[in-house]
C-alpha cells in the first residue's frame, strides 16, 4: 500500500494536504526516530508533531534517513503557548525548523488560543510573515473555537487553512465544524479514537459496522472521520497497528452506518477546554 492511495484535501490557500497522516503526540522522544521510520515504511507521508511533544528531532532524523523525497512529505509542527508574540514566534519557529532539519514545513499551527494571554492575533500576523517568507507553506490553528476563529477573520487578512480540534464520535464539535466549513477551513481531528478514555471501540454502532465490513473497530472509526471530510492522524507505537490504521481505503460505510456512529455524540470533551487552557 502506498501513500498515493490517500486522498488529499484542498486547502483554502491553494495547497493540499493528505487526509490520513501519522501523529506523534506522547511518543517517547527516544523512540520517535524508530516509530516514524516504521510509519514511513508503512506508507504514511503526512506527519504531525509539535514543539511541546519534545520529539521534533526524532521526526527529523527519521525523515532524513528515509530516503523519501521532501516533496512527497507533508510535515506539520505547532507553536507552544509560551512562544506566542512576534519575536518569540520567529525564534520558536527557527528552533523547530532546526530540530526537524528542514528548510520549510508544510503546515504551522498555533497550538492553543490561550485567550487569557490575548496574543493569538499578534501571533497570527507573525504566522502570515512566515508564510510569506516561504518557510511555511500553509498556516493554521489548533483548538480554536468559533469566537477565536471569528476574531482572527475579523482582525487579520488571512483565514486559517486548518483548525485541528479534539474530534471523535462522542465529541464532534458541530458548531466549530459548521463555522469552519462556511469559511473553507479544513478540520483535523485529534484524539480521533477517543484516546482510550471511553469504550468507543466496543460500542455496537462501531462493532456492528466492523463485522459487516470485515474490519476492526478502529478502522471503522478512522473511515468515519475520512467520510466526514476530516483530516485524521491516529498514532501507534506498533508497526502492525500503523499498517492496520492505514488500511482503510478498500471499504466504505453506508449512510446508516455513518449516521449510527454520528449518533454516539454526547458533547463529551476529553481534553482541556480551549477557552480556559494555558
DOLUM-843534 format. One record per residue (C-alpha): x, y, z; residue in three letters. Coordinates in steps of 0.25 Angstrom, whole numbers, padded with zeros to 4 digits, always signed. Layout:
N
XYZALA/...
//
This chain:
278
+0000+0000+0000UNK/+0005+0014-0003UNK/+0002+0028+0001UNK/-0003+0031-0013UNK/-0016+0024-0009UNK/-0018+0034+0002UNK/-0028+0045-0003UNK/-0023+0060-0002UNK/-0032+0071+0004UNK/-0031+0084-0004UNK/-0028+0096+0006UNK/-0033+0110+0004UNK/-0019+0115+0001UNK/-0017+0107-0012UNK/-0009+0096-0005UNK/-0014+0081-0002UNK/-0012+0072+0010UNK/-0012+0057+0011UNK/-0025+0053+0018UNK/-0019+0042+0026UNK/-0006+0044+0034UNK/+0002+0039+0046UNK/+0003+0047+0059UNK/+0014+0046+0070UNK/+0007+0052+0082UNK/+0012+0046+0094UNK/+0022+0038+0086UNK/+0035+0036+0094UNK/+0046+0045+0088UNK/+0056+0033+0090UNK/+0047+0024+0081UNK/+0042+0035+0071UNK/+0052+0032+0060UNK/+0049+0017+0060UNK/+0034+0019+0061UNK/+0034+0030+0050UNK/+0043+0021+0041UNK/+0033+0010+0043UNK/+0021+0019+0039UNK/+0028+0024+0026UNK/+0031+0009+0022UNK/+0016+0006+0024UNK/+0013+0017+0015UNK/+0010+0030+0023UNK/+0015+0043+0017UNK/+0007+0053+0026UNK/+0014+0054+0040UNK/+0008+0063+0051UNK/+0017+0067+0062UNK/+0019+0080+0072UNK/+0030+0087+0079UNK/+0023+0083+0093UNK/+0024+0068+0089UNK/+0039+0068+0090UNK/+0041+0059+0078UNK/+0043+0068+0066UNK/+0058+0064+0066UNK/+0054+0049+0065UNK/+0044+0052+0054UNK/+0055+0060+0046UNK/+0065+0049+0048UNK/+0055+0039+0042UNK/+0051+0048+0031UNK/+0066+0050+0027UNK/+0069+0035+0028UNK/+0056+0030+0020UNK/+0061+0034+0006UNK/+0047+0039+0003UNK/+0048+0052-0006UNK/+0044+0064+0002UNK/+0033+0068-0008UNK/+0026+0055-0004UNK/+0025+0058+0010UNK/+0015+0067+0018UNK/+0021+0072+0031UNK/+0013+0079+0042UNK/+0018+0085+0055UNK/+0012+0095+0065UNK/+0016+0107+0073UNK/+0014+0105+0088UNK/+0007+0115+0097UNK/+0019+0122+0104UNK/+0024+0125+0090UNK/+0013+0134+0085UNK/+0016+0148+0082UNK/+0024+0154+0070UNK/+0039+0151+0073UNK/+0036+0139+0081UNK/+0029+0133+0069UNK/+0040+0135+0060UNK/+0051+0130+0069UNK/+0042+0117+0073UNK/+0040+0115+0058UNK/+0055+0115+0055UNK/+0057+0105+0066UNK/+0046+0096+0061UNK/+0052+0096+0047UNK/+0066+0093+0052UNK/+0061+0082+0060UNK/+0053+0076+0049UNK/+0065+0078+0039UNK/+0056+0084+0029UNK/+0056+0097+0020UNK/+0041+0098+0021UNK/+0029+0092+0028UNK/+0016+0089+0020UNK/+0007+0094+0032UNK/+0010+0102+0044UNK/-0001+0103+0055UNK/-0003+0112+0067UNK/-0005+0100+0077UNK/-0015+0107+0086UNK/-0022+0121+0086UNK/-0019+0124+0101UNK/-0029+0135+0102UNK/-0025+0139+0115UNK/-0011+0143+0109UNK/-0018+0150+0098UNK/-0007+0149+0088UNK/-0012+0140+0077UNK/-0016+0151+0068UNK/-0002+0157+0068UNK/+0004+0143+0067UNK/-0005+0140+0055UNK/+0000+0153+0048UNK/+0014+0147+0050UNK/+0010+0134+0044UNK/+0006+0142+0032UNK/+0020+0147+0031UNK/+0026+0133+0032UNK/+0017+0128+0021UNK/+0021+0140+0012UNK/+0035+0136+0014UNK/+0033+0123+0008UNK/+0038+0115+0020UNK/+0024+0111+0023UNK/+0014+0106+0012UNK/+0001+0107+0020UNK/-0003+0113+0033UNK/-0014+0109+0043UNK/-0018+0108+0057UNK/-0021+0097+0067UNK/-0032+0096+0078UNK/-0038+0109+0073UNK/-0053+0110+0075UNK/-0063+0119+0068UNK/-0060+0132+0076UNK/-0045+0131+0073UNK/-0047+0128+0059UNK/-0056+0139+0057UNK/-0047+0149+0063UNK/-0035+0145+0054UNK/-0044+0146+0042UNK/-0049+0160+0047UNK/-0036+0166+0050UNK/-0026+0160+0040UNK/-0025+0157+0025UNK/-0023+0142+0025UNK/-0033+0131+0028UNK/-0027+0119+0035UNK/-0025+0108+0025UNK/-0027+0097+0036UNK/-0033+0096+0050UNK/-0028+0084+0058UNK/-0038+0081+0069UNK/-0042+0069+0078UNK/-0052+0061+0070UNK/-0057+0047+0071UNK/-0071+0041+0071UNK/-0074+0045+0085UNK/-0070+0060+0083UNK/-0072+0065+0069UNK/-0072+0080+0071UNK/-0083+0083+0061UNK/-0083+0098+0063UNK/-0068+0099+0060UNK/-0069+0089+0049UNK/-0080+0097+0043UNK/-0073+0110+0044UNK/-0060+0104+0038UNK/-0068+0099+0026UNK/-0074+0113+0024UNK/-0060+0119+0023UNK/-0053+0108+0016UNK/-0045+0104+0028UNK/-0041+0089+0028UNK/-0043+0081+0040UNK/-0033+0072+0046UNK/-0037+0062+0057UNK/-0028+0060+0069UNK/-0031+0048+0078UNK/-0039+0042+0067UNK/-0041+0029+0074UNK/-0045+0035+0087UNK/-0031+0033+0094UNK/-0036+0020+0101UNK/-0044+0029+0110UNK/-0057+0023+0107UNK/-0061+0009+0101UNK/-0063+0015+0087UNK/-0057+0002+0080UNK/-0067-0006+0088UNK/-0080+0001+0085UNK/-0089-0007+0076UNK/-0090+0005+0066UNK/-0076+0002+0063UNK/-0074-0013+0065UNK/-0086-0016+0056UNK/-0081-0008+0045UNK/-0067-0014+0047UNK/-0073-0028+0046UNK/-0081-0024+0033UNK/-0068-0020+0026UNK/-0059-0030+0032UNK/-0051-0018+0038UNK/-0046-0015+0052UNK/-0054-0005+0060UNK/-0042+0005+0059UNK/-0042+0004+0044UNK/-0057+0007+0044UNK/-0055+0020+0053UNK/-0044+0025+0044UNK/-0053+0022+0032UNK/-0064+0030+0039UNK/-0054+0042+0040UNK/-0050+0041+0026UNK/-0064+0040+0020UNK/-0068+0053+0029UNK/-0057+0060+0021UNK/-0048+0061+0033UNK/-0033+0060+0033UNK/-0028+0049+0043UNK/-0015+0044+0048UNK/-0016+0033+0058UNK/-0004+0029+0066UNK/+0002+0016+0070UNK/+0016+0011+0074UNK/+0013-0003+0068UNK/+0016-0005+0053UNK/+0005-0015+0051UNK/-0005-0005+0057UNK/+0000+0006+0048UNK/-0002-0003+0036UNK/-0016-0006+0041UNK/-0019+0009+0042UNK/-0014+0011+0028UNK/-0023+0000+0022UNK/-0036+0008+0021UNK/-0037+0011+0007UNK/-0044-0002+0002UNK/-0057-0001+0008UNK/-0068+0010+0010UNK/-0078+0012+0022UNK/-0092+0013+0017UNK/-0101+0024+0021UNK/-0108+0016+0032UNK/-0094+0012+0038UNK/-0089+0027+0037UNK/-0102+0032+0044UNK/-0101+0022+0055UNK/-0087+0025+0058UNK/-0090+0040+0058UNK/-0101+0037+0067UNK/-0091+0034+0078UNK/-0089+0049+0080UNK/-0091+0053+0095UNK/-0082+0066+0095UNK/-0072+0059+0104UNK/-0059+0067+0103UNK/-0047+0058+0108UNK/-0036+0069+0107UNK/-0035+0083+0112UNK/-0045+0094+0110UNK/-0039+0104+0099UNK/-0046+0115+0106UNK/-0038+0113+0119UNK/-0026+0105+0115UNK/-0012+0112+0116UNK/
//
